[in-house]
Amino acid sequence: MNIENKYIKAKKRVEDLKGFYGNLISYCTIIPMLTLLNYYTSWDSHYWFLYPAIFWGIGVLTHGFTVFGFGSDWEAKKIKELMERDTNY
């Protein structure tokens, strides 16, 4: 792997990390605001802030899994397998 490929890969990794942390920070600031809004408007009737908290939280978790590489071993193995198959032909 040459220097340019390493640079491109590192740049993509930094962009992925920035995206994840931006998503996490916005989640941690907006969900409490929604909770306060729900508290001051209709706390007795319905806890609607839970819907965005749960579904956005699932999105943040899956984003974190992809950024930090949990479960991505199969991708690297498949890429290696396809590259080896192409070099054998």
Buried (B, 14 or more C-beta within 10 A) or exposed (E): EEEEEEEEEEEEEEEBEEEBEEBEEEBEEEBEEBBEEBEEEEEEEEEBBBEBBEEBEEEBEEBBEBBEEEEEEEEEEEEEEEEEEEEEE
